[in-house]
Amino acid sequence: MSVIILADLRGKGGFVNKDTVAGGYGSRFTGDSFATRLGVHLRGIAQNVPSIHIGYLADIFAAAGHEVIHTRDDRPVDGDLALVLTSLVDYKHECEWAQKARGRGIRVGFFGQPATHLPELFNGAGDFIISGEPEAAALKIAAGEDPNGLILSPAVADLDSLPFPRWDQVKMRRFAHASRDHFGLVRALPMLTSRSCPEHCTYCPHRITADFRARSVANVIAEMQELCKIYKRPHIVIRDPLYTLDRERCFRIAEQIRALDLDVTYECETRMDDLDEELIRSMHASGLREISFGVESPDPVVLRKVARRFIPHEHMRNMINLCWELGVATIAFYVIGFLQDTEESIEELIRFSMDLDSTFANFKILTPYPGTPQFKQLNPLIFETDWEKFDGYTLTFRHPALTPKLARLMLGMAYSRYFFRPSQLCNILGRHRYARHPRFRRADEWVWQKQASRDRSWRVRPESPMSALPEATNV
């Protein structure tokens, strides 16, 4: 028996999210305004769930008879072998931890999206690097194979053959996702009912490691049953990029949850055009309490340029209104910094987000992730040489209308205008019907004008954003 250390290190600087975020590259959200600083603290609560891949590896090694130690901090841990979950936004810290562990005689390996697509970042910091989804390689290591160098780990074709994550082997966060069913915090656990994504958006890193595969309904329900045995009324964070791709599969999962009377709530991420009233009502009856979905841009021309299918605005509004009626929270994702974007179009995007009126919104800056078609397209324009700046909230390429500073200012502007409008207070308190009162609409417009006046005084308009940046270099 060996002592296996699974290191999912707490990121430094802002709120760092790893694992399945940005396809596994991770993100770092930092605060440089009141709105974004507040966002850092709130995300530390609402998005504080354990790493799902760490959970899978914990089961693989524990089932093989090894002692498993899970760590999230920099305090020395003794063991025989360590596996470090990698991210693009915190890889220097991860390498530093690995080098110190090796100094204590521990063999160290890296796994995750950056280890797969940018293995050179970890050369010399460890003894081996796992390329691909980590479970196949972990099964061989757990069986006694000696890992060295670059280890190819092919994706598991039959996801039902994988064990369920062992959360009893993982240090759970003290706080977890806030449930809209009641005040306070609940135990939240991530789940993958499928892997990869069948869509072809050029900017998305979710599909660059392996092909799309889905688990069977029976397998998904069996994991939910196990979670219900271990935890009281668990909240499940389904991390599939496109959970409702197979409409009938979602119906069957919802029906089985109700038939077995499983006391769970859950949330999912999907596309709004894969939803309809019948499906939402069925999932809500089975415990659905939150839906996240990508809007990216309201402009169909912009979406066409990045191979993303346009979703009719009226359909999104209808689905969001239904969710308000049922008490299902909605989170809309928006992206700033497409090549066609200007200051004016970004203001229109913010206006659109407020009019769409989802419960919450998440604004990010376009990031060309390695391995994506967009990275190849924008590579001649990329000036940033520090991979940790590819964090989802920093402009890393030469944009025709935005500088990094201006993009960041407009990101903060998006958060402050969206969350600090008077009607949003009604939304947060679950009193959405009052948010649409004409008085709140007038108050929103008054606040918008005040914020617009303030933001104009803050902005710096360089004569040529392109000339304000260094020459492009290939990273």
C-alpha positions as CSV (number, residue, x, y, z in Angstrom):
1,M,0.0,0.0,0.0
2,S,1.2,3.5,-0.9
3,V,0.2,6.9,0.4
4,I,-1.2,8.9,-2.5
5,I,-1.5,12.6,-2.2
6,L,-4.2,14.3,-4.3
7,A,-3.4,18.0,-4.5
8,D,-6.1,20.5,-5.5
9,L,-4.3,23.6,-4.4
10,R,-6.2,26.7,-3.4
11,G,-5.2,29.3,-6.0
12,K,-3.5,32.6,-5.1
13,G,-4.8,36.0,-6.0
14,G,-8.5,36.5,-6.3
15,F,-11.0,33.7,-6.6
16,V,-9.5,30.8,-8.6
17,N,-11.7,28.1,-10.0
18,K,-10.1,25.1,-11.6
19,D,-11.2,21.6,-12.6
20,T,-14.1,21.8,-15.1
21,V,-14.0,25.6,-15.5
22,A,-13.0,26.9,-18.9
23,G,-12.7,23.2,-20.0
24,G,-10.2,22.7,-17.2
25,Y,-7.9,25.6,-17.8
26,G,-9.5,27.4,-14.9
27,S,-10.3,31.1,-14.2
28,R,-9.1,33.8,-11.8
29,F,-11.6,36.5,-10.9
30,T,-9.9,39.5,-9.2
31,G,-11.5,42.7,-7.8
32,D,-10.4,46.2,-8.8
33,S,-13.8,47.9,-8.3
34,F,-16.4,47.6,-5.5
35,A,-18.6,45.4,-7.7
36,T,-15.8,43.0,-8.6
37,R,-14.3,42.9,-5.1
38,L,-17.7,41.9,-3.8
39,G,-17.9,39.3,-6.5
40,V,-14.7,37.7,-5.4
41,H,-16.1,37.1,-1.9
42,L,-19.5,35.9,-3.1
43,R,-18.0,33.4,-5.6
44,G,-15.9,32.0,-2.7
45,I,-19.3,30.9,-1.2
46,A,-21.6,30.3,-4.2
47,Q,-19.0,28.4,-6.3
48,N,-17.2,26.6,-3.6
49,V,-17.4,23.0,-4.7
50,P,-14.8,20.2,-4.6
51,S,-12.8,19.1,-7.7
52,I,-14.8,16.3,-9.5
53,H,-11.6,14.7,-11.0
54,I,-10.0,14.6,-7.6
55,G,-13.1,12.7,-6.4
56,Y,-12.7,10.1,-9.2
57,L,-9.0,9.6,-8.5
58,A,-9.7,9.2,-4.8
59,D,-12.0,6.3,-5.5
60,I,-9.6,4.6,-7.9
61,F,-6.7,4.7,-5.5
62,A,-8.7,3.9,-2.4
63,A,-10.3,0.9,-4.1
64,A,-6.9,-0.4,-5.0
65,G,-6.0,-0.4,-1.2
66,H,-3.9,2.8,-1.1
67,E,-4.2,5.5,1.5
68,V,-5.5,8.7,0.0
69,I,-4.6,12.1,1.4
70,H,-6.3,15.2,-0.1
71,T,-4.7,18.6,0.3
72,R,-5.6,22.1,-0.7
73,D,-2.9,24.2,1.0
74,D,0.8,24.6,1.0
75,R,1.6,22.9,4.3
76,P,4.0,19.9,3.9
77,V,2.3,16.6,3.4
78,D,4.1,13.3,3.5
79,G,3.4,10.5,1.1
80,D,4.8,8.2,-1.6
81,L,3.3,9.8,-4.7
82,A,1.4,13.0,-5.4
83,L,-0.9,13.9,-8.3
84,V,-1.4,17.7,-8.8
85,L,-4.5,19.1,-10.5
86,T,-3.2,21.7,-12.9
87,S,-4.6,25.0,-14.1
88,L,-3.4,27.7,-16.5
89,V,-4.1,30.5,-14.0
90,D,-2.1,29.0,-11.1
91,Y,0.5,26.7,-12.7
92,K,3.5,28.5,-11.2
93,H,2.1,27.9,-7.7
94,E,1.4,24.2,-8.6
95,C,5.0,23.8,-9.9
96,E,6.4,25.4,-6.8
97,W,4.4,23.0,-4.6
98,A,5.5,20.0,-6.7
99,Q,9.2,20.9,-6.4
100,K,9.0,21.2,-2.6
101,A,7.2,17.8,-2.4
102,R,10.0,16.2,-4.6
103,G,12.5,17.7,-2.1
104,R,10.9,15.6,0.6
105,G,11.3,12.4,-1.5
106,I,7.7,12.3,-3.0
107,R,7.2,11.3,-6.7
108,V,5.0,14.0,-8.3
109,G,2.8,13.9,-11.4
110,F,0.6,16.5,-13.0
111,F,-2.8,16.0,-14.7
112,G,-5.5,18.2,-16.2
113,Q,-6.1,20.3,-19.2
114,P,-2.9,22.4,-19.0
115,A,-0.8,19.3,-18.4
116,T,-2.4,17.8,-21.5
117,H,-2.1,20.7,-23.9
118,L,0.9,22.7,-22.4
119,P,3.0,20.0,-20.8
120,E,6.1,22.1,-21.3
121,L,4.9,24.3,-18.4
122,F,5.5,21.5,-16.0
123,N,8.8,20.1,-17.3
124,G,11.3,19.7,-14.6
125,A,8.8,20.4,-11.8
126,G,7.6,16.7,-11.5
127,D,8.4,13.2,-12.4
128,F,5.6,12.6,-14.9
129,I,2.8,14.3,-16.7
130,I,-0.6,12.7,-17.5
131,S,-1.9,13.7,-21.0
132,G,-5.6,13.3,-21.4
133,E,-8.4,12.5,-19.0
134,P,-6.6,11.1,-15.9
135,E,-8.6,8.0,-15.0
136,A,-7.1,5.5,-17.4
137,A,-3.5,6.4,-16.3
138,A,-4.6,6.4,-12.6
139,L,-5.9,2.9,-12.9
140,K,-2.6,1.7,-14.1
141,I,-0.7,3.6,-11.4
142,A,-3.0,2.3,-8.7
143,A,-2.3,-1.3,-10.0
144,G,1.4,-0.8,-9.5
145,E,2.8,0.7,-12.8
146,D,5.7,3.0,-12.2
147,P,4.9,6.4,-13.9
148,N,7.6,8.3,-15.7
149,G,7.8,11.1,-18.3
150,L,4.7,11.8,-20.5
151,I,1.9,9.3,-19.9
152,L,-0.8,9.1,-22.5
153,S,-4.2,8.5,-20.9
154,P,-6.9,7.8,-23.4
155,A,-10.5,8.9,-22.6
156,V,-12.7,6.2,-21.1
157,A,-15.2,5.4,-23.8
158,D,-17.8,3.8,-21.5
159,L,-18.3,6.4,-18.7
160,D,-20.6,3.9,-16.8
161,S,-17.5,1.8,-16.2
162,L,-16.0,4.5,-14.0
163,P,-16.5,4.3,-10.2
164,F,-18.4,7.1,-8.5
165,P,-16.3,9.9,-6.9
166,R,-15.4,9.2,-3.2
167,W,-16.2,12.4,-1.4
168,D,-15.5,10.9,2.0
169,Q,-11.8,10.8,0.9
170,V,-11.9,14.5,0.0
171,K,-11.7,17.5,2.3
172,M,-15.0,19.2,1.8
173,R,-15.3,23.0,1.9
174,R,-17.0,24.3,5.0
175,F,-19.4,26.3,2.8
176,A,-21.0,25.4,-0.4
177,H,-23.5,26.5,-3.0
178,A,-26.3,28.8,-1.7
179,S,-29.7,27.2,-2.3
180,R,-32.7,29.3,-3.4
181,D,-35.0,27.0,-1.6
182,H,-34.1,28.4,1.8
183,F,-31.6,30.8,3.4
184,G,-28.3,29.5,4.4
185,L,-25.8,27.1,2.7
186,V,-26.2,23.5,1.7
187,R,-23.8,20.7,0.9
188,A,-23.0,21.0,-2.8
189,L,-21.3,18.2,-4.8
190,P,-20.3,18.3,-8.5
191,M,-21.3,15.6,-11.0
192,L,-20.5,14.9,-14.6
193,T,-23.3,13.0,-16.5
194,S,-21.4,13.5,-19.7
195,R,-18.0,14.7,-20.9
196,S,-16.8,17.0,-23.7
197,C,-19.2,18.9,-25.9
198,P,-20.6,18.2,-29.4
199,E,-20.9,21.9,-30.3
200,H,-18.2,23.6,-32.5
201,C,-17.8,27.1,-31.0
202,T,-14.3,28.2,-31.9
203,Y,-13.5,29.7,-28.5
204,C,-14.6,26.7,-26.3
205,P,-11.9,24.5,-24.7
206,H,-14.4,21.9,-23.4
207,R,-14.2,19.7,-26.5
208,I,-10.5,19.8,-27.3
209,T,-9.3,16.8,-25.2
210,A,-11.8,14.0,-26.1
211,D,-15.0,13.3,-27.9
212,F,-18.5,13.7,-26.4
213,R,-19.8,10.8,-24.3
214,A,-22.8,10.5,-22.0
215,R,-23.5,8.2,-19.0
216,S,-26.7,6.1,-18.9
217,V,-29.7,7.2,-17.0
218,A,-29.4,4.2,-14.6
219,N,-25.7,5.1,-13.9
220,V,-26.6,8.8,-13.1
221,I,-29.4,7.8,-10.8
222,A,-27.3,5.3,-9.0
223,E,-24.8,8.0,-8.1
224,M,-27.6,10.3,-6.9
225,Q,-28.9,7.4,-4.7
226,E,-25.4,7.0,-3.2
227,L,-25.1,10.7,-2.5
228,C,-28.5,10.6,-0.7
229,K,-27.3,7.8,1.5
230,I,-24.2,9.8,2.6
231,Y,-25.6,13.4,2.8
232,K,-28.9,14.8,3.8
233,R,-30.6,16.5,0.9
234,P,-27.5,17.1,-1.2
235,H,-27.4,19.8,-3.9
236,I,-25.8,18.5,-7.1
237,V,-23.9,20.8,-9.4
238,I,-24.1,19.1,-12.8
239,R,-21.0,20.3,-14.6
240,D,-21.8,19.1,-18.1
241,P,-21.4,22.0,-20.6
242,L,-24.6,20.9,-22.3
243,Y,-26.8,18.9,-19.9
244,T,-30.0,19.0,-21.9
245,L,-28.6,18.0,-25.2
246,D,-30.6,14.7,-25.1
247,R,-34.1,15.9,-24.2
248,E,-35.5,12.4,-23.6
249,R,-32.5,11.5,-21.4
250,C,-33.3,14.5,-19.1
251,F,-36.9,13.5,-18.9
252,R,-36.0,10.0,-17.9
253,I,-33.5,11.2,-15.2
254,A,-36.2,13.6,-13.8
255,E,-38.8,10.8,-13.8
256,Q,-36.5,8.4,-12.0
257,I,-35.6,11.1,-9.3
258,R,-39.4,11.5,-8.6
259,A,-40.1,7.8,-8.8
260,L,-37.4,6.9,-6.3
261,D,-38.3,10.0,-4.2
262,L,-34.7,11.1,-4.1
263,D,-34.4,14.2,-1.8
264,V,-32.0,16.2,-4.0
265,T,-31.8,19.6,-5.6
266,Y,-29.6,20.2,-8.6
267,E,-28.5,22.8,-11.1
268,C,-27.2,22.5,-14.7
269,E,-25.6,24.3,-17.6
270,T,-27.0,24.2,-21.1
271,R,-28.2,26.1,-24.1
272,M,-31.5,27.9,-23.9
273,D,-32.7,26.6,-27.3
274,D,-32.5,23.0,-25.9
275,L,-35.1,24.0,-23.3
276,D,-38.9,24.2,-23.5
277,E,-41.7,24.6,-21.0
278,E,-42.4,20.9,-20.6
279,L,-38.8,20.0,-20.0
280,I,-38.2,22.8,-17.5
281,R,-41.3,21.9,-15.5
282,S,-40.3,18.3,-15.4
283,M,-36.8,19.0,-14.2
284,H,-38.1,21.5,-11.7
285,A,-40.5,18.9,-10.2
286,S,-37.5,16.6,-9.8
287,G,-35.4,19.2,-8.0
288,L,-33.9,21.6,-10.6
289,R,-33.2,24.9,-8.9
290,E,-30.7,26.7,-11.2
291,I,-29.9,26.9,-14.9
292,S,-26.8,28.5,-16.3
293,F,-26.7,29.3,-20.0
294,G,-24.5,31.1,-22.5
295,V,-25.7,34.2,-24.4
296,E,-22.2,35.4,-25.1
297,S,-23.4,38.2,-27.4
298,P,-26.9,39.4,-28.5
299,D,-25.5,40.1,-32.0
300,P,-26.1,37.1,-34.4
301,V,-23.3,38.3,-36.7
302,V,-20.8,38.1,-33.8
303,L,-22.0,34.6,-32.9
304,R,-21.8,33.4,-36.5
305,K,-18.1,34.5,-36.6
306,V,-17.3,32.1,-33.7
307,A,-19.6,29.2,-35.0
308,R,-22.1,29.6,-32.3
309,R,-25.8,29.0,-33.1
310,F,-28.0,32.0,-32.5
311,I,-30.8,31.6,-30.0
312,P,-33.9,33.8,-30.6
313,H,-34.1,36.4,-27.9
314,E,-37.8,35.9,-27.4
315,H,-37.3,32.3,-26.6
316,M,-34.7,33.1,-24.0
317,R,-37.1,35.6,-22.4
318,N,-39.9,33.1,-22.3
319,M,-37.8,30.5,-20.7
320,I,-36.4,32.9,-18.1
321,N,-39.9,34.2,-17.3
322,L,-41.0,30.6,-16.7
323,C,-38.0,30.1,-14.4
324,W,-39.0,33.2,-12.4
325,E,-42.5,31.7,-12.1
326,L,-41.2,28.4,-10.8
327,G,-38.5,29.7,-8.6
328,V,-35.6,28.4,-10.7
329,A,-32.6,30.8,-10.7
330,T,-31.0,31.6,-14.0
331,I,-27.4,32.7,-14.7
332,A,-26.6,34.1,-18.2
333,F,-23.0,34.2,-19.5
334,Y,-21.7,37.1,-21.6
335,V,-18.4,37.7,-23.3
336,I,-16.7,41.0,-23.9
337,G,-13.9,41.4,-26.5
338,F,-15.0,39.7,-29.7
339,L,-13.2,41.3,-32.6
340,Q,-16.3,43.1,-33.7
341,D,-16.9,44.6,-30.3
342,T,-16.7,48.4,-29.6
343,E,-17.4,50.4,-26.5
344,E,-20.8,51.1,-27.8
345,S,-21.6,47.5,-28.6
346,I,-20.5,46.5,-25.1
347,E,-22.8,49.0,-23.6
348,E,-25.6,47.6,-25.8
349,L,-24.7,44.1,-24.4
350,I,-25.0,45.3,-20.9
351,R,-28.4,46.9,-21.7
352,F,-29.5,43.6,-23.3
353,S,-28.4,41.6,-20.2
354,M,-30.5,43.9,-18.0
355,D,-33.5,43.6,-20.3
356,L,-33.2,39.8,-20.5
357,D,-33.4,39.9,-16.7
358,S,-31.9,36.6,-15.6
359,T,-31.4,36.2,-11.9
360,F,-27.6,36.7,-12.2
361,A,-25.1,37.4,-14.9
362,N,-21.5,36.5,-15.5
363,F,-19.4,38.7,-17.7
364,K,-16.0,37.6,-19.0
365,I,-13.4,38.8,-21.4
366,L,-12.7,36.8,-24.6
367,T,-9.7,34.5,-24.0
368,P,-8.1,32.5,-26.7
369,Y,-7.4,29.2,-25.0
370,P,-4.6,26.9,-26.4
371,G,-6.0,24.0,-28.5
372,T,-9.0,25.9,-29.7
373,P,-9.6,27.1,-33.3
374,Q,-9.8,30.6,-31.9
375,F,-6.3,30.4,-30.5
376,K,-5.0,29.6,-34.0
377,Q,-7.0,32.4,-35.4
378,L,-5.8,35.0,-32.9
379,N,-2.3,33.8,-32.4
380,P,-0.7,36.6,-34.5
381,L,-2.5,39.1,-32.3
382,I,-1.6,37.6,-28.9
383,F,0.9,39.8,-27.0
384,E,0.6,38.3,-23.5
385,T,3.5,36.0,-22.7
386,D,2.3,35.1,-19.1
387,W,0.0,32.1,-19.3
388,E,-1.5,32.9,-16.0
389,K,-3.1,36.0,-17.5
390,F,-5.2,33.8,-19.7
391,D,-7.7,33.8,-16.8
392,G,-11.0,34.7,-18.6
393,Y,-11.0,38.3,-17.3
394,T,-7.9,39.8,-19.0
395,L,-7.5,40.9,-22.6
396,T,-4.5,39.0,-23.9
397,F,-4.5,39.9,-27.6
398,R,-4.4,43.1,-29.7
399,H,-8.0,44.2,-30.1
400,P,-9.0,46.7,-32.8
401,A,-11.1,48.8,-30.4
402,L,-10.0,47.9,-26.8
403,T,-6.9,48.1,-24.7
404,P,-6.5,45.7,-21.7
405,K,-7.2,48.6,-19.3
406,L,-10.3,49.7,-21.2
407,A,-11.6,46.1,-21.4
408,R,-11.1,45.7,-17.7
409,L,-12.9,49.0,-17.0
410,M,-15.8,47.9,-19.1
411,L,-15.9,44.5,-17.4
412,G,-16.3,46.3,-14.0
413,M,-18.8,48.6,-15.6
414,A,-20.9,45.6,-16.7
415,Y,-20.9,44.1,-13.2
416,S,-21.8,47.4,-11.4
417,R,-24.5,48.3,-13.8
418,Y,-26.1,44.9,-13.8
419,F,-26.0,44.2,-10.0
420,F,-26.4,47.7,-8.6
421,R,-29.7,48.6,-10.3
422,P,-32.6,49.0,-7.9
423,S,-34.7,46.2,-9.5
424,Q,-31.9,43.7,-8.8
425,L,-32.5,44.0,-5.1
426,C,-36.1,42.7,-5.7
427,N,-34.7,39.8,-7.8
428,I,-32.2,38.8,-5.1
429,L,-34.9,38.8,-2.5
430,G,-37.2,36.7,-4.6
431,R,-39.7,39.5,-5.3
432,H,-39.3,39.6,-9.1
433,R,-42.9,40.7,-9.7
434,Y,-42.1,44.1,-8.1
435,A,-38.9,44.5,-10.1
436,R,-40.9,45.2,-13.2
437,H,-43.0,47.9,-11.7
438,P,-42.7,51.2,-13.7
439,R,-41.2,52.9,-10.6
440,F,-38.3,50.4,-10.5
441,R,-37.9,50.7,-14.3
442,R,-37.6,54.5,-13.9
443,A,-35.2,54.1,-11.0
444,D,-33.1,51.7,-13.0
445,E,-32.8,54.2,-15.9
446,W,-31.9,57.0,-13.5
447,V,-29.1,54.8,-11.9
448,W,-27.9,53.9,-15.5
449,Q,-27.6,57.5,-16.4
450,K,-25.7,58.3,-13.2
451,Q,-23.4,55.3,-13.7
452,A,-22.8,56.2,-17.4
453,S,-21.8,59.7,-16.5
454,R,-19.3,58.4,-13.9
455,D,-18.0,55.7,-16.2
456,R,-17.3,58.3,-19.0
457,S,-15.1,60.3,-16.6
458,W,-13.1,57.2,-15.7
459,R,-12.5,55.9,-19.2
460,V,-9.3,56.7,-21.0
461,R,-9.7,56.8,-24.8
462,P,-6.4,56.2,-26.4
463,E,-6.1,57.5,-30.0
464,S,-5.1,54.0,-31.2
465,P,-5.6,51.0,-29.0
466,M,-3.5,48.9,-31.3
467,S,-0.5,51.2,-31.0
468,A,-0.8,51.3,-27.2
469,L,0.2,47.6,-27.0
470,P,3.5,45.8,-27.4
471,E,4.2,43.9,-30.6
472,A,2.4,40.6,-30.9
473,T,4.5,37.5,-30.0
474,N,3.6,33.9,-30.2
475,V,3.3,32.4,-26.7
